[in-house]
Amino acid sequence: PGIAGLVLTIGMAVDTNVIIFERIKESCKPDIVSYNTVINCCALSKDPDAGSHAEATFRQLAQDKSLQANRISFLGLLNAFINSNNIDKSEAVLMSMCKNQKVPADRELFHKVLAGWSHQRKPKRAEALLLKMIELHQNQGLDVKPTVETYNRVLNCWAKANTIEAGERADLILREMEDLTRAGDNAVKPN
């Protein structure tokens, strides 16, 4: 069944891949590779509805009691929403991973969502996600403690925002990084 996933191609329209996948499911039971292939084809497409298609496939995977979504499944779904400019949904996927913890969220996934907020020039949302990372690390022990790269992504988001308060907010974030570094957290040392 995993080989059936190879029939799907990134170059095809999302609708075409979904139709092919439905036909494959008629003749054989798809495995995790097949589901992940469809989700990732959606993520790599330019289709504005790619996130919805990926989510529908992800839900089918979730309903299959013999399979379990893995990091690749969640990463594909996250990317599909990011690439279709639905950062709210990508953040919701990330938060569901933090609650569920069967497939733990990690710093890289948070960085992808932060990049999405930066692309949309929404620094307040990026900063809120940074604070959420700190909270999840401190309260739940998740391995999502912010690093200099995390802070740089938030600073980049403020730089792209081009708003009156951007300079002041960026300065405050930089001072926080310096304070944390002086307190011994070299992982956030400004570069």
N, C-alpha and C positions, 0 to 999 in steps of 0.2 A: 503493500500500500504506500510506503514512503516514496517509491519510485513514481507513483502516480502524481506526486507533487512536482516532479520534474517537467511534466507536461505544461504546467503553468509557467508563463513567462512574464517578465517585468514589462516588456514592450507592449503587451496586449492591454487593452482597456480593462479596467477593473471589472466591469459587467461581464466581459468575455471570460475572465478567469473564474468568476463566481459561477457562471453557467457550466464551464468545464468541470469545476469542482463538484457541482451538484450531479453531473453525469457520472463522475468517478465514484461518488458515494452510492450510486445505484448498483454498481457492479462489485465494489469491494469496500470494506470498512476502512476509512481513513485513519492513519496513525498521527502521532503528534507532529511528525515532519510534514505531512500533508497540510494539516491545519496551519502550522507556522509558515509554510510556503505561501499559502493564500493570504494570510495576514500581512506578511512581508511584501508581497506583490502590491497589496493595497497601500502599504506604507511608502513604497517607492514610486507610486504612480503620481501623476499630476492632477488626478481627478479630485475636484473639490468635495466630493462625497466619499472619498477614500476612507475617512475615519468611520463613517457609518457602516460601510461595507466590512471593514476590519472588525468593528464591534459586533456585527451580526455573526461573523465567522467565529469570533472569540466566544460569543454566547453559545453557539453550537458546540464548541469544544467543551465549555463548562458543563453542558448538559450530558455529555458523553461520560458516563460514570466509570468507564474503563480507562480513561485518560485523565491526565492532570496538566493544566497549563504550566509552562515552565518560564524561565527568565526570557527566553527567546520569544515566547508568546506575548508576554507583557511588554517587552521592548518593542516588538512590532506594532502592537496596539498603541502604545505611547507615541511612537514615531508617526503612525498614520494620522493621529489627531494633531500632532505638531505640524506635520507637512500639509495638512488641510487647514491650518491656522485656527484650530480649535484648542487653544492652550488650556482653557478651563477644563475641558474633558481630559486632556493629558494629565493635568494636575489631579483630577479626580481618580484616574487610574493609579497614579502614584500613591495617593492617600489610601486607596483600597488595599494596595500592597502592604502599606505600613500597618493597617489594621489586621489584615489576614495573616501575614507573616509566613504563609506556606512557601511563598517565593519572596524572600526579603528584598525590599527596596535598597538600593545602594546609592552612593554619592554620584556615580556616573549618571544614573537616571534622573536624579535631582538636577544635575548640571544641564541635561537635555531640556528639561522644562524651564530652567532659568534662561537658557538660550532662546527658547520660544518667547518668553516674556520680553526679552531684550529685542527680539525681532519685531515684536508688536509695540515696542516702546512703552512698556508698562512697568516702570521701575518700582512702584509701590507694591505691585503683585510680586515682583522678584524679591523685594526686601521682606515681604511677609513670608515668602517661601524659605528664605534664609533663616528667619526666626523660627519657623516650623522645624527646620533641620536641627537647630540648636536644641529646641524642646524635645524632639524625638530622641536625640542622642542622650540628653541629660535624664529624661524621664523614663524612656523605654529601653535605653541601652542600644539603640540601633546604630549600626556602623555608618552614620551619615554626618559625622562631625565635620563642619565646614573647614575647608583649607583655604590657602591663599587663592587657589583657582576659583573656589566658590565665591569668595568676596570679590575677586576681579570680575566675575560675570555680573554681579550686582552693580559694581562700579561702572562697568561697560553699559549696562542698561540705563543707569542715570545719565551717562554721557550721551547716549543716543536720544534720551527723552527731550533734550533741548528745551527745558522749562526753567523758569526763574529759580526755583528751589534746588535744581539739580546740583549746582556747585556746592551749595551748603550741605546737602545730604551726602554727597560724595566725600566731602571733607570730614563729616562726622563718622562715616564708615571707615575712612582711612585712619582716623584717630583711634577708633575702636580696635582696629587691627594692630596699631602700634601699642595700645594699652595691653592687649592680649599677649603680644610678643614680649613686652616687658614683664608680664606675669609668668612667662615661661612657656607660652604656647608658640613654638617656632613654626608650626604648621601654617600659621596665618601671617607670618612675617611678610610685610609688603615687599614686592619686587619691582 
